[in-house]
Amino acid sequence: MAAFRALVQRDLRLAVRQGGATVLVLIFFVLAVTLFPLGVGPAPEVLSRIAPGVLWVAALLSALMSLERLFQADFADGTLDILALGRLPMPVVVLAKALAHWLTAGLPLTLLGPPLALSLALPVEALGAAWIAMALGTPCLTLLGAIGAALTVGVRRGGPLLALLVLPLYIPTLIFGAAAVDAAAFGLAAVPHLLLLGATLCVALVLAPWAAAAALRLSLE
């Protein structure tokens, strides 16, 4: 447990020192959401209808921007080799790095996203469901994205390949997350969609670290 916590704290310190990447992700997220009213017009009925989808697509693309650095720096300087030989199992290493990544990228998106969606005429009544959905969905984006990041860690300029690998895995999270916000916005029950999103998170939490660890071992051989 102490080694796990130390690894999370190390990655958090590195993220703070290299804070520009996180800032760029948040700037992209804000611009992606706020530019939509300029493109589709200011009609509230149109904006409120597309708000859940816009919120989730923007969050998905923003998370995708930061995935390439999840393992890349540690792979380049040999730290990943040391971690692979350490006492922590590789799935636990992946989980620690995914947690640090979510705290620096996913959590700010979760906190910022629903209030930002108010600019798209999202009803205030849907804010609670939007926060819960993003709190469940953004860890899924990080965990599933870790698989793609691990598969492409040894590939130069692997960003396009990473996107191709990860985007199909994101589809259930995108569907359930947007559906939960959409249901709450129209006064319907969001709980079934949130339960499906929670189930997706449980599956990702169990399987993604093992899949990413296997991919990292292949890259290190």
Backbone torsions as a table, in degrees:
resi	resn	phi	psi	omega
1	MET	NA	-40.2	179.8
2	ALA	-65.2	-39.9	179.2
3	ALA	-66.7	-38.4	177.1
4	PHE	-61.6	-47.6	-179.8
5	ARG	-63.5	-39.5	179.3
6	ALA	-63.9	-39.0	179.5
7	LEU	-67.4	-40.6	177.3
8	VAL	-62.6	-45.5	-179.4
9	GLN	-63.8	-38.2	177.5
10	ARG	-61.2	-46.8	-179.1
11	ASP	-66.5	-34.0	176.9
12	LEU	-66.0	-41.4	178.0
13	ARG	-63.4	-42.5	178.3
14	LEU	-63.3	-39.0	179.9
15	ALA	-66.0	-37.1	178.8
16	VAL	-67.5	-40.5	179.0
17	ARG	-66.5	-33.7	178.7
18	GLN	-106.0	49.8	-172.1
19	GLY	-65.6	-13.4	-177.9
20	GLY	-60.9	-35.2	-178.5
21	ALA	-64.9	-43.6	179.0
22	THR	-65.0	-41.3	178.9
23	VAL	-61.7	-41.7	179.0
24	LEU	-62.9	-39.4	177.9
25	VAL	-61.9	-45.2	-179.5
26	LEU	-67.5	-39.1	177.7
27	ILE	-62.7	-44.2	177.8
28	PHE	-59.9	-42.9	-179.5
29	PHE	-61.8	-47.0	179.9
30	VAL	-62.1	-44.8	-179.6
31	LEU	-65.8	-40.9	-178.5
32	ALA	-61.9	-38.8	-179.6
33	VAL	-75.9	-45.7	-172.8
34	THR	-76.1	-19.5	179.5
35	LEU	-78.9	-19.2	-178.1
36	PHE	-61.1	-42.2	176.9
37	PRO	-58.7	-30.8	178.2
38	LEU	-70.9	-29.4	-177.6
39	GLY	-85.2	-37.2	-175.1
40	VAL	-103.4	-7.3	179.8
41	GLY	100.2	163.5	-173.7
42	PRO	-88.4	6.2	-176.6
43	ALA	-61.1	119.6	-175.9
44	PRO	-60.4	-36.4	-177.8
45	GLU	-66.3	-34.0	177.6
46	VAL	-73.3	-45.7	-178.1
47	LEU	-63.2	-42.7	-178.9
48	SER	-65.6	-28.8	-179.7
49	ARG	-73.5	-35.3	-177.4
50	ILE	-95.6	-7.1	-174.2
51	ALA	-55.2	-47.9	-179.2
52	PRO	-60.4	-43.8	179.8
53	GLY	-65.3	-41.7	179.5
54	VAL	-63.2	-44.1	-179.3
55	LEU	-58.6	-44.9	-175.3
56	TRP	-77.3	-37.1	177.1
57	VAL	-65.2	-41.4	178.3
58	ALA	-63.7	-40.9	178.3
59	ALA	-65.4	-40.9	179.6
60	LEU	-61.6	-48.9	-178.8
61	LEU	-66.6	-36.1	178.7
62	SER	-65.9	-43.0	177.5
63	ALA	-63.7	-37.8	-179.4
64	LEU	-63.3	-33.6	-179.5
65	MET	-61.6	-32.4	-173.3
66	SER	-97.0	-1.9	-173.9
67	LEU	-71.9	-32.2	-173.9
68	GLU	-61.4	-28.8	-178.5
69	ARG	-87.7	3.7	-176.9
70	LEU	-61.1	-45.9	179.4
71	PHE	-119.8	-9.9	-168.5
72	GLN	-60.9	-47.5	-176.8
73	ALA	-64.7	-42.6	-179.9
74	ASP	-68.0	-31.9	176.8
75	PHE	-69.7	-40.2	-176.2
76	ALA	-68.7	-38.0	-176.5
77	ASP	-96.6	4.7	175.7
78	GLY	89.0	-2.8	180.0
79	THR	-61.9	-34.6	-178.4
80	LEU	-65.2	-35.2	175.9
81	ASP	-63.4	-41.2	179.0
82	ILE	-65.8	-42.3	179.0
83	LEU	-63.6	-36.7	179.7
84	ALA	-66.3	-27.7	179.7
85	LEU	-93.7	-3.5	-177.3
86	GLY	-78.4	-173.2	-175.4
87	ARG	-83.1	-16.5	177.8
88	LEU	-80.0	130.5	173.5
89	PRO	-60.9	148.8	-177.0
90	MET	-59.4	-38.6	176.1
91	PRO	-59.6	-34.1	178.3
92	VAL	-71.1	-37.4	175.3
93	VAL	-60.5	-45.7	178.2
94	VAL	-60.3	-43.2	-179.3
95	LEU	-63.4	-40.5	178.9
96	ALA	-64.4	-44.5	-179.7
97	LYS	-68.4	-35.1	176.9
98	ALA	-66.6	-39.4	177.7
99	LEU	-62.8	-46.1	178.6
100	ALA	-62.4	-39.6	178.3
101	HIS	-63.7	-42.8	-179.8
102	TRP	-65.3	-39.2	-179.2
103	LEU	-64.3	-31.3	-177.8
104	THR	-94.5	-20.0	-177.8
105	ALA	-122.4	-50.2	-176.5
106	GLY	-70.9	-42.2	-178.9
107	LEU	-63.7	-45.0	175.5
108	PRO	-59.7	-37.2	176.7
109	LEU	-64.4	-39.3	179.8
110	THR	-63.7	-43.2	-178.2
111	LEU	-72.4	-36.6	-173.4
112	LEU	-86.4	-31.4	-170.3
113	GLY	-59.9	-57.7	-176.2
114	PRO	-59.2	-46.3	176.1
115	PRO	-61.2	-35.5	178.7
116	LEU	-65.6	-32.0	179.6
117	ALA	-67.6	-15.2	175.9
118	LEU	-62.6	-26.0	176.4
119	SER	-68.5	-15.6	176.0
120	LEU	-99.7	21.7	178.3
121	ALA	63.5	28.3	172.8
122	LEU	-67.3	128.5	-179.8
123	PRO	-60.0	143.0	179.8
124	VAL	-59.3	-31.5	-179.4
125	GLU	-63.2	-20.1	-178.2
126	ALA	-91.7	-2.3	-176.3
127	LEU	-63.0	-42.3	-179.1
128	GLY	-60.2	-47.7	178.6
129	ALA	-63.7	-36.9	-180.0
130	ALA	-65.6	-41.6	178.3
131	TRP	-64.3	-45.0	179.7
132	ILE	-63.4	-43.8	-179.5
133	ALA	-61.2	-42.9	-179.4
134	MET	-72.6	-32.5	176.5
135	ALA	-65.8	-31.6	176.3
136	LEU	-84.8	-34.3	-171.9
137	GLY	-84.2	-37.6	-177.8
138	THR	-65.1	-35.0	172.6
139	PRO	-63.1	-33.1	175.4
140	CYS	-62.1	-42.0	179.5
141	LEU	-61.5	-40.5	179.8
142	THR	-68.8	-46.8	-176.3
143	LEU	-66.0	-46.2	179.2
144	LEU	-68.5	-36.3	177.0
145	GLY	-65.5	-27.7	178.3
146	ALA	-62.4	-31.5	177.8
147	ILE	-63.7	-48.9	178.4
148	GLY	-64.2	-39.5	179.1
149	ALA	-63.8	-37.1	178.5
150	ALA	-69.8	-37.7	-179.8
151	LEU	-68.3	-28.7	-175.9
152	THR	-107.4	10.6	-173.4
153	VAL	-63.1	-29.7	179.9
154	GLY	-96.0	8.3	-176.8
155	VAL	-99.0	126.8	176.4
156	ARG	-71.2	133.4	-178.4
157	ARG	52.1	53.1	-176.7
158	GLY	-85.9	9.2	-177.8
159	GLY	-55.9	-51.2	179.2
160	PRO	-61.4	-39.8	178.0
161	LEU	-66.0	-40.1	177.5
162	LEU	-58.9	-44.1	178.9
163	ALA	-62.1	-42.6	180.0
164	LEU	-63.9	-36.0	-179.6
165	LEU	-74.4	-37.6	-169.8
166	VAL	-88.2	-36.5	-173.7
167	LEU	-56.2	-42.6	176.8
168	PRO	-61.9	-32.5	178.8
169	LEU	-70.3	-23.7	-177.8
170	TYR	-81.2	-11.8	-172.5
171	ILE	-58.5	-48.3	179.1
172	PRO	-59.8	-42.3	178.9
173	THR	-62.1	-42.9	178.7
174	LEU	-62.1	-45.2	-177.4
175	ILE	-65.5	-50.6	-176.3
176	PHE	-68.8	-38.3	179.7
177	GLY	-65.6	-48.1	179.1
178	ALA	-65.3	-38.0	-179.6
179	ALA	-65.4	-37.1	178.6
180	ALA	-64.3	-46.1	179.2
181	VAL	-66.6	-40.6	-180.0
182	ASP	-63.0	-43.0	179.5
183	ALA	-63.2	-44.7	179.3
184	ALA	-64.5	-36.1	-179.5
185	ALA	-65.2	-28.9	-178.6
186	PHE	-104.8	17.4	174.7
187	GLY	75.2	18.6	178.9
188	LEU	-99.9	172.0	-178.2
189	ALA	-75.0	122.7	177.9
190	ALA	-92.9	-11.3	-173.9
191	VAL	-59.0	-44.9	179.8
192	PRO	-58.3	-40.4	179.2
193	HIS	-68.9	-36.9	178.6
194	LEU	-67.7	-36.3	176.9
195	LEU	-64.3	-41.1	177.2
196	LEU	-65.1	-37.1	177.4
197	LEU	-66.5	-40.1	176.4
198	GLY	-63.9	-38.6	176.8
199	ALA	-64.4	-39.2	176.7
200	THR	-61.8	-41.0	178.6
201	LEU	-64.0	-41.7	179.5
202	CYS	-62.0	-43.5	179.3
203	VAL	-63.9	-44.6	179.7
204	ALA	-64.4	-37.6	-178.8
205	LEU	-65.6	-33.3	-178.7
206	VAL	-82.9	-44.5	-169.7
207	LEU	-93.6	-37.9	-172.5
208	ALA	-60.6	-44.3	179.5
209	PRO	-59.9	-37.3	179.4
210	TRP	-69.4	-41.9	179.5
211	ALA	-65.6	-43.8	179.4
212	ALA	-65.9	-38.6	178.5
213	ALA	-63.3	-41.7	177.6
214	ALA	-62.4	-40.9	179.0
215	ALA	-66.0	-38.6	178.8
216	LEU	-65.7	-39.9	177.8
217	ARG	-61.2	-39.6	177.7
218	LEU	-64.1	-39.1	-179.5
219	SER	-70.0	-29.1	-177.9
220	LEU	-84.2	-14.0	-178.4
221	GLU	-77.5	NA	NA
